Amino acid sequence: MNLKRLFPLVLIALSTAVFAQEPVRFAFITDNHFSFGSRAVGELRQCIADINAQDSLDFVVFGGDITDFGADEEIAAVKTIIDSLRLTYYVVAGNHDAKWSESGCNTFKKVFGYEHFEFEKKGWRFLGCNSGPDMRMAPALLPRESMEWLRSIDGGKKSIFFNHFPQDTSVLNYFEVTRELKRIGVEFEIGGHWHKDQVLNYDGIPAVLCRAAKSDARKPAGYSIFVLYPDRISVRERRLFPHSDVQFDPWYETALRHVVDTVTYDADGISASYPWMRYDVNRKYPQVAEVWKYMEDSNIASGFARDGDRAYYSTTAGQVKAISVKDGKQIWAKSFPGKIFSTPAVSGKILVFGCTDGKVYALNTRNGKTLWSRAADKSIVASPVIFDGKVFAGSSDGVFRALDLKTGRLLWSFDEVEGFVECRPFVDADQVVFGTWGNRLYSLDTRTGALQWIWKCTKPSRMYSPAAVWPVKSKGKIFIANPDRSMYVIDAVTGRQLCEQPMTARESICLSPDGETVYTKSMWHKLFAFSTEDGSVKWSAETHAGYDIAPTPIAVAGDTVLYPSDKGNLLAFSRKDGSPLWAHKISLALVNPMEIWEEGGRQHVLASTMDGAVSHLVF
């Protein structure tokens, strides 16, 4: 045997064995909540500087809520700061990066270049993706696009998974996610969101949530350091001033192993731990018939426009589709270069909607051909209204516009809007009313765009802005449901607040066809009917819906009030007294704005859900 030739081979084998045992060390920073002028700016810089001063780390992962409001300028500023890292880094978005995103979640993808990641290091595979909810207030939901990505990943490799949310019932499709992660080979999960160190277990997969990067009354700013061995993992805190020289002992360590899925699923594929209304409720109330139903391959975050036997809707993948109301079959589809959260409007042969590429589009309803487009300076996540041959549309660039329906020609613009527009405005011959994420409700003259009045929410946080609610009007009054949990009655002419009904509403509101009643739903299982005459309560009903934050408007269908939930449920109550009538489960996620009409003596409902379900119901 030639020892000279054998010796290098032995060295290679030994070095390979040593390398295989070498641990992976990485930093995890989450929940920095960057906003200009806050202490989070300096604290993020301190975390970056502290990481750069170390030599033993392999990479850095940011676990979401890197910003407080998802604004374009916030995301750009954060990117500039974390680009100063000497190490490679990876980022997932959290709910604060997505829910209040003026760009409709496009800026995050544009700035960082991805919405999920996959890479390998020293024998381990690392995966991460965004968590939602995208634009609409609802529990977290791994988007349909992310679920398709997970399903495309091969199994058989030891993996670690990052997501902002805990993968328990905090995420509506948690059991679908966990099932895929087990198939892939995930042995450990890491998240944030709760702003504290927490040990969890997701049906056999061990997990931790980690402290927020920003300081609080109990501890200074800091982050987490993980050490990953072939068969175990440990995590410790790294606290900054004045204790950055202190090496804290690991607060958690556990052995790792391949996790086999032993969860029991029902006939509909829902796990035994699922705590909410299940599909078997549909068999309990057979008076609700499902004419047809299908699943999109992306999320849907907007409602329908309908013109006779055709209906139109958009997806967050940037598609607009025309379908047959009769059987749900696609007539045409057209793709656009941005996510779409805008509920379309239709008049004659023209379909209008906003896109996050920053344009209002008008399409021919027969074939989807673009008739015209009008550009704004930022994304458009708001929904347009067509009235008297004009298109009224808000945007994220501080401008509200009126356009000619046939040509897209600008008729007037109001350029003093504070905060971006998400809602569909109320429009009649006298006024255009819309809210923004700047704590303001505006009323403009329909003919000229001149400012009539501004109503301001007295709560200081912009999270309490009347921005998601679709305002309604009756008897000279504007009615809104605000995220501060109140229903407000505002004089339509002066903007003076006439009445507040606290703890009765959270963004969802509806006006009865006769204009006599306004309906709202609270965050905690209550449905209310108010008189439009004086704002007094006509009746209230227990919904048994639990905690519900869906901003989707309530709807009226004949003598029935339809309550759309944030968990894919549609609940029906009597318009007369609020007594319960029936319940139907469409899917797992937020029910979007519905299209309702009467035909053949029955009520028809076109409904979609955030996780991509599209359904035609009849009762």
C-alpha positions in Angstrom: 0.0 0.0 0.0 1.3 3.5 -0.9 1.3 5.4 2.4 2.0 8.7 0.7 -1.2 8.4 -1.3 -3.2 7.0 1.7 -2.2 9.8 4.1 -4.0 12.7 2.3 -7.1 10.6 2.0 -7.1 10.0 5.8 -6.7 13.7 6.4 -9.6 14.4 4.1 -11.7 11.8 5.9 -10.8 13.2 9.3 -11.4 16.8 8.3 -14.8 15.8 6.8 -15.8 14.1 10.0 -14.7 17.1 12.1 -16.6 19.5 9.8 -19.7 17.3 10.1 -19.6 17.7 13.9 -18.9 21.4 13.8 -22.0 23.3 15.1 -23.8 26.0 13.3 -23.9 29.3 15.2 -26.4 32.0 14.2 -28.0 35.1 15.5 -31.8 35.6 15.6 -33.3 39.2 15.7 -37.0 39.7 15.9 -39.6 42.3 16.6 -37.5 45.4 16.3 -40.6 47.4 15.3 -38.6 50.1 13.5 -40.2 53.5 13.2 -38.6 56.9 12.6 -37.8 58.8 15.8 -38.2 55.8 18.0 -35.5 54.1 20.2 -35.8 51.1 17.9 -33.6 52.8 15.4 -30.6 53.1 17.7 -31.2 49.7 19.2 -31.1 47.9 15.9 -27.8 49.6 15.1 -26.5 48.4 18.4 -27.5 44.8 17.7 -25.9 45.0 14.3 -22.6 46.4 15.7 -22.6 43.8 18.4 -23.0 41.0 15.9 -20.3 42.4 13.7 -17.9 42.4 16.6 -18.2 38.6 16.9 -16.2 36.0 14.9 -18.0 32.8 15.7 -21.4 33.4 13.9 -22.3 31.9 10.5 -25.3 34.0 9.5 -28.2 36.1 10.9 -32.0 35.6 10.6 -34.5 38.3 11.2 -37.8 36.9 12.5 -40.4 39.5 11.4 -41.9 42.8 12.5 -38.7 44.5 11.4 -40.9 47.6 11.0 -43.8 49.0 13.0 -46.1 49.9 10.1 -44.7 48.3 7.0 -44.2 51.7 5.3 -42.0 51.9 2.2 -39.6 54.3 3.9 -39.4 52.2 7.1 -38.5 49.1 5.1 -35.9 50.9 3.0 -34.3 52.4 6.2 -34.2 49.0 7.9 -32.6 47.5 4.9 -29.9 50.2 4.9 -29.1 49.4 8.6 -29.0 45.7 8.3 -26.9 45.8 5.1 -24.1 46.9 7.4 -23.9 43.3 8.7 -20.7 41.5 7.9 -22.6 38.2 7.7 -25.1 36.9 5.3 -28.7 37.5 6.6 -32.2 36.3 5.8 -35.5 38.0 6.6 -39.1 36.9 7.0 -42.0 39.4 7.3 -44.2 39.7 10.3 -47.8 41.0 10.7 -46.6 44.6 11.3 -44.7 44.4 8.0 -47.7 43.1 6.1 -51.0 44.2 7.6 -50.4 48.0 7.3 -48.3 47.8 4.2 -49.0 50.9 2.0 -47.4 49.0 -0.9 -49.6 45.9 -0.5 -46.6 43.8 0.6 -44.8 44.5 -2.6 -42.0 46.7 -1.1 -40.8 43.9 1.2 -40.4 41.6 -1.7 -38.9 44.3 -3.9 -36.3 45.4 -1.3 -35.3 42.0 0.0 -35.9 40.0 -3.2 -37.9 37.1 -1.8 -40.9 36.1 0.4 -39.3 32.8 1.5 -35.9 31.4 1.7 -34.0 28.0 1.7 -30.3 27.4 2.2 -28.0 24.7 3.7 -25.2 25.0 6.2 -23.0 22.3 7.7 -25.5 19.5 7.1 -28.6 21.4 8.0 -31.3 23.0 5.8 -32.8 26.3 6.9 -36.3 27.4 5.7 -38.3 30.5 6.3 -41.4 32.3 5.0 -43.8 35.2 5.6 -46.8 34.7 7.8 -49.4 37.3 6.9 -52.1 38.4 7.4 -51.6 40.4 4.2 -53.4 43.8 4.3 -56.6 42.5 5.9 -57.0 42.3 9.7 -57.3 38.6 10.6 -55.3 35.9 12.4 -52.1 34.9 10.8 -52.2 32.7 7.7 -49.4 31.2 5.8 -50.3 32.4 2.3 -51.4 29.9 -0.3 -48.3 30.8 -2.3 -46.1 29.8 0.7 -48.0 26.6 1.2 -47.3 25.7 -2.5 -43.7 26.5 -1.9 -43.5 24.2 1.1 -45.2 21.4 -0.8 -42.5 21.7 -3.5 -39.7 21.1 -1.1 -38.2 17.6 -1.0 -38.1 15.7 2.3 -35.2 13.7 3.7 -33.0 16.6 5.0 -32.7 17.7 8.6 -34.3 21.2 8.6 -34.9 24.2 10.8 -38.0 26.5 10.1 -38.4 30.2 10.8 -41.6 32.1 10.9 -42.8 35.2 12.8 -45.8 33.5 14.4 -46.0 30.4 16.6 -47.3 27.6 14.5 -50.2 26.8 16.7 -53.8 28.1 16.6 -52.3 31.6 16.2 -52.1 30.6 12.5 -55.4 29.6 10.8 -53.8 26.8 8.7 -51.4 25.7 11.4 -52.1 22.0 11.0 -51.5 22.1 7.3 -48.2 23.9 7.9 -47.1 21.4 10.6 -48.0 18.5 8.4 -45.8 19.8 5.6 -42.9 20.6 7.9 -42.9 17.1 9.3 -42.9 15.7 5.7 -40.0 18.0 4.8 -37.9 16.9 7.8 -38.2 20.0 10.2 -36.8 19.1 13.6 -37.1 22.6 15.2 -39.0 25.8 14.7 -38.0 29.4 15.7 -40.3 32.4 15.9 -41.1 35.7 17.6 -44.3 37.8 17.9 -44.9 37.3 21.6 -41.9 39.5 22.5 -40.6 37.0 25.1 -38.6 33.8 25.3 -41.1 30.9 25.3 -40.8 27.1 24.8 -43.5 25.5 22.7 -44.2 22.2 20.9 -46.2 21.9 17.7 -47.6 18.4 17.6 -44.2 16.9 18.2 -42.0 19.5 16.7 -40.0 21.4 19.5 -40.0 25.2 19.1 -39.1 28.4 20.8 -40.3 32.0 20.5 -37.6 34.6 21.2 -37.4 38.0 22.9 -38.0 41.2 21.0 -34.9 43.1 19.9 -36.2 46.4 21.3 -35.8 47.2 25.0 -38.6 47.2 27.6 -39.0 48.0 31.3 -37.4 44.7 32.3 -34.4 44.3 30.0 -32.2 46.2 27.5 -32.2 45.7 23.7 -30.8 42.4 22.6 -31.2 39.3 20.4 -30.8 35.5 20.5 -27.8 33.3 19.7 -28.4 29.7 18.6 -25.9 26.8 18.5 -27.0 23.9 16.4 -25.3 20.5 16.7 -26.0 17.4 14.7 -28.3 16.1 17.4 -29.3 19.1 19.6 -29.8 22.9 19.7 -29.4 25.5 22.4 -30.4 29.2 22.6 -29.2 32.1 24.8 -29.8 35.8 25.0 -27.4 38.4 24.1 -28.3 41.6 26.0 -26.8 44.9 25.1 -25.9 47.9 27.3 -24.9 47.7 30.0 -24.4 43.9 30.0 -23.1 43.1 26.5 -19.9 41.6 28.0 -21.9 39.0 29.9 -22.3 35.6 28.3 -25.6 34.3 29.5 -26.1 30.6 29.9 -28.5 28.9 27.4 -32.1 29.3 28.6 -33.2 26.4 26.5 -31.5 23.3 25.1 -33.1 20.1 23.6 -32.2 17.0 21.6 -33.3 16.9 18.0 -34.7 14.0 16.1 -36.9 13.2 13.0 -40.5 13.9 13.8 -43.2 11.5 12.5 -46.7 12.8 11.9 -49.0 11.0 14.3 -51.9 13.6 14.2 -55.4 12.4 13.7 -57.3 14.2 10.9 -61.0 14.1 10.2 -62.7 13.4 6.9 -62.2 17.0 5.8 -58.4 17.0 6.6 -58.7 19.1 9.8 -56.7 18.0 12.8 -58.2 16.9 16.0 -56.8 20.0 17.8 -58.7 22.4 15.5 -60.7 24.5 18.0 -63.2 26.3 15.7 -66.2 25.5 13.6 -65.7 22.5 11.4 -67.1 21.5 8.0 -69.6 19.2 9.6 -71.7 22.3 10.4 -72.6 22.3 6.7 -74.4 19.0 7.1 -76.3 20.4 10.1 -77.8 23.2 8.0 -78.7 21.6 4.6 -80.8 24.7 3.7 -77.6 26.2 2.5 -76.5 24.6 -0.8 -73.1 24.9 -2.4 -73.6 25.3 -6.1 -69.9 25.0 -6.8 -66.6 25.7 -5.1 -62.9 25.6 -6.0 -59.5 26.6 -4.6 -57.1 29.1 -6.1 -53.4 28.6 -6.0 -52.8 32.0 -4.3 -54.5 34.1 -1.7 -57.5 36.2 -2.4 -57.9 39.5 -0.4 -60.7 41.3 -2.2 -64.4 40.8 -3.1 -66.3 40.5 -6.4 -67.9 42.6 -9.0 -70.8 41.0 -10.9 -72.6 41.7 -14.1 -75.4 39.3 -14.7 -74.1 35.8 -15.3 -70.4 36.9 -15.0 -68.4 37.7 -11.9 -64.9 39.2 -11.6 -62.3 39.0 -8.8 -58.6 39.4 -8.2 -55.8 37.5 -6.4 -52.7 38.4 -4.5 -50.7 36.8 -7.2 -51.7 39.7 -9.4 -54.4 38.1 -11.5 -57.9 39.3 -12.5 -60.4 36.6 -13.5 -63.8 36.5 -15.1 -65.9 33.5 -14.2 -69.3 32.1 -15.0 -71.7 32.6 -12.0 -73.5 29.4 -13.1 -70.7 26.9 -12.8 -67.6 28.8 -11.7 -65.7 28.1 -15.0 -63.1 30.6 -16.0 -63.9 32.8 -18.9 -60.7 34.8 -19.0 -57.7 35.7 -16.8 -55.2 38.4 -17.0 -51.9 38.9 -15.0 -50.6 42.2 -13.7 -47.1 43.2 -12.3 -48.2 43.6 -8.7 -50.3 42.0 -6.0 -54.0 43.0 -6.1 -56.1 43.8 -2.9 -58.6 45.9 -4.7 -62.3 44.8 -5.0 -63.2 45.6 -8.6 -66.1 47.7 -9.8 -68.1 47.1 -13.0 -70.3 49.3 -15.2 -71.5 48.2 -18.6 -68.5 46.6 -20.4 -65.8 48.3 -18.2 -64.2 46.6 -15.1 -62.1 48.9 -12.9 -59.6 48.0 -10.1 -56.5 49.2 -8.4 -53.1 47.4 -8.5 -50.1 47.6 -6.3 -48.0 48.3 -9.3 -49.4 51.8 -8.8 -52.1 51.9 -11.5 -55.8 52.0 -11.8 -56.8 49.7 -14.7 -60.0 49.5 -16.8 -60.6 46.3 -18.7 -63.1 45.2 -21.3 -65.4 42.7 -19.4 -65.8 40.6 -22.5 -62.2 39.6 -23.0 -60.0 41.3 -20.3 -58.3 43.6 -22.8 -56.9 46.7 -21.1 -58.8 49.8 -22.1 -56.8 52.4 -20.1 -54.6 52.8 -17.0 -53.9 55.7 -14.8 -50.7 55.8 -12.7 -50.3 57.0 -9.2 -47.0 57.7 -7.4 -47.3 54.7 -5.1 -49.2 51.4 -4.8 -53.0 51.2 -4.9 -54.5 48.8 -2.3 -57.9 50.7 -2.2 -61.1 49.7 -4.0 -62.7 52.0 -6.5 -66.3 53.1 -6.9 -68.0 53.9 -10.2 -70.6 56.6 -9.9 -72.2 58.8 -12.6 -69.7 57.8 -15.3 -66.7 58.5 -13.0 -64.2 56.3 -11.1 -63.4 57.4 -7.6 -60.2 55.8 -6.2 -57.9 56.3 -3.3 -54.2 55.4 -3.3 -51.1 55.2 -1.1 -49.5 58.4 -2.5 -51.5 60.9 -0.5 -53.9 61.7 -3.5 -57.5 60.8 -4.0 -58.6 60.9 -7.7 -61.8 61.1 -9.8 -61.3 59.7 -13.3 -63.4 59.5 -16.4 -64.8 56.0 -16.7 -64.4 55.7 -20.5 -61.0 57.3 -20.9 -59.2 57.3 -17.5 -58.8 61.1 -17.9 -58.1 62.8 -14.6 -61.2 64.9 -13.7 -59.9 66.1 -10.3 -57.5 65.2 -7.5 -57.3 66.0 -3.8 -53.6 65.8 -2.8 -53.7 66.5 0.9 -54.6 63.0 2.1 -52.7 62.0 5.3 -52.1 58.2 5.5 -52.8 55.7 2.8 -56.2 54.6 1.6 -57.3 51.0 2.0 -61.1 51.1 1.9 -63.8 51.5 -0.7 -65.2 55.0 -0.4 -68.9 56.0 0.0 -70.0 58.1 -3.0 -73.2 59.9 -3.8 -74.1 63.1 -5.7 -73.0 65.2 -2.7 -69.9 63.7 -1.2 -67.1 61.2 -1.3 -66.2 59.8 2.1 -63.2 57.6 2.9 -60.8 56.9 5.8 -57.1 56.6 5.9 -54.3 55.1 8.0 -53.7 58.6 9.3 -56.5 58.6 11.9 -58.7 60.6 9.5 -62.0 60.3 7.7 -62.4 62.7 4.7 -65.4 64.1 2.9 -64.8 65.6 -0.5 -67.2 67.3 -3.0 -68.2 64.7 -5.6 -68.1 67.3 -8.4 -64.9 69.2 -7.7 -62.9 67.2 -5.1 -62.9 70.2 -2.7 -62.5 69.3 0.9 -65.8 69.4 2.9 -64.6 68.2 6.3 -62.2 65.9 8.2 -63.2 63.8 11.1 -60.3 62.7 13.3 -60.2 59.7 15.7 -59.2 60.9 19.1 -57.2 57.8 19.9 -53.5 58.6 19.3 -52.4 55.4 17.7 -52.6 55.2 13.9 -53.7 51.5 14.5 -57.1 53.0 15.4 -57.6 54.8 12.0 -61.0 54.4 10.2 -59.1 53.0 7.2 -60.4 49.5 6.5 -64.1 50.2 7.1 -66.4 50.9 4.0 -68.4 53.9 5.2 -72.2 54.0 4.8 -74.7 56.9 4.8 -78.3 57.3 5.7 -80.6 60.1 6.8 -77.9 62.7 6.5 -75.4 60.7 8.6 -72.2 58.8 8.0 -71.7 55.6 9.9 -68.3 53.9 10.4 -67.0 51.0 12.5 -63.6 51.9 13.9 -60.7 49.6 15.1 -61.0 51.3 18.5 -64.1 49.1 18.9 -66.6 51.9 18.5 -69.4 52.6 16.0 -69.5 56.4 15.2 -72.3 58.5 13.8 -71.1 61.6 12.0 -73.1 64.5 10.5 -72.7 64.1 6.7 -72.7 67.9 6.1 -70.5 69.2 8.9 -68.4 66.2 9.9 -69.5 66.8 13.5 -69.6 63.6 15.6 -73.1 62.9 16.8 -72.8 59.6 18.6 -70.4 56.9 19.7 -71.4 53.4 20.6 -68.3 51.9 22.3 -67.4 48.2 22.2 -69.9 47.4 19.4 -67.8 47.4 16.3 -64.4 46.7 14.7 -64.2 47.9 11.0 -67.2 45.8 9.8 -70.5 47.6 9.1 -73.5 47.4 6.8 -76.6 49.4 5.9 -80.0 47.8 5.5 -81.6 48.2 2.0 -84.3 50.5 3.4 -81.7 52.7 5.2 -83.4 52.2 8.6 -80.7 50.0 10.2 -77.0 49.8 10.5 -75.4 46.5 11.5 -72.0 46.0 13.2 -70.1 43.2 14.9 -67.9 43.5 17.9 -64.5 41.8 18.4 -66.1 39.4 20.9 -69.1 37.4 19.5 -71.8 40.1 19.3 -73.9 41.4 16.4 -75.7 44.8 16.8 -78.5 46.5 14.9 -78.6 50.3 15.3 -81.3 52.8 14.3 -80.1 55.2 11.7 -82.5 57.8 13.1 -80.7 58.3 16.4 -77.9 55.7 16.6 -79.7 53.7 19.4 -79.5 49.9 19.7 -82.4 48.0 18.1 -81.2 44.6 19.2 -78.0 42.7 19.9 -77.3 39.0 19.3 -74.8 36.4 20.6 -73.0 35.0 17.6 -70.8 32.3 19.4 -68.1 33.3 16.9 -65.6 34.0 19.7 -62.7 36.4 19.0 -63.3 37.8 15.5 -61.4 40.7 13.8 -62.6 40.4 10.2 -63.0 43.9 8.6 -65.2 42.4 5.8 -68.6 44.2 5.6 -71.6 42.5 7.1 -74.2 41.9 4.3 -78.0 41.7 4.1 -79.7 39.1 1.9 -83.5 39.4 2.0 -84.6 39.0 5.6 -81.2 37.6 6.6 -78.1 39.4 8.0 -74.9 37.6 6.9 -71.9 37.7 9.3 -68.6 36.9 7.6 -65.9 35.7 10.1 -62.1 35.7 10.0 -62.1 31.9 10.1 -64.0 31.1 7.0 -67.4 30.9 8.5 -70.6 32.5 7.3 -73.3 33.0 10.0 -76.9 34.0 9.3 -79.2 35.9 11.6 -82.8 37.3 11.4 -83.0 40.9 10.4 -86.0 41.2 12.6 -84.5 40.3 16.0 -81.1 38.8 15.5 -82.1 35.2 16.1 -79.7 32.7 14.6 -80.8 30.9 11.4 -77.9 28.9 10.1 -74.1 28.6 9.8 -71.9 27.5 6.9 -68.1 26.9 6.7 -66.5 28.0 3.4 -62.9 27.5 4.2 -60.3 28.1 7.0 -59.6 31.8 6.5 -61.1 35.3 6.4 -64.2 35.7 4.3 -63.8 38.5 1.8 -66.5 41.0 0.7 -69.4 39.1 -0.8 -71.7 39.6 -3.8 -75.4 38.9 -3.0 -78.5 38.8 -5.2 -81.9 37.3 -5.4 -82.9 35.0 -8.1 -85.7 32.4 -8.5 -87.0 33.2 -5.0 -83.7 32.3 -3.4 -80.7 34.3 -2.1 -77.4 33.8 -3.9 -74.0 34.5 -2.4 -70.6 34.6 -4.1 -68.0 34.3 -1.5 -64.2 33.9 -1.4 -61.8 33.5 1.5 -58.2 34.7 2.1 -56.8 31.2 1.6 -58.1 31.0 -2.0 -61.5 29.4 -1.8 -64.2 30.6 -4.2 -67.8 29.5 -3.7 -71.4 30.1 -4.9 -73.9 29.5 -2.2 -77.7 29.4 -2.3 -80.3 29.5 0.5 
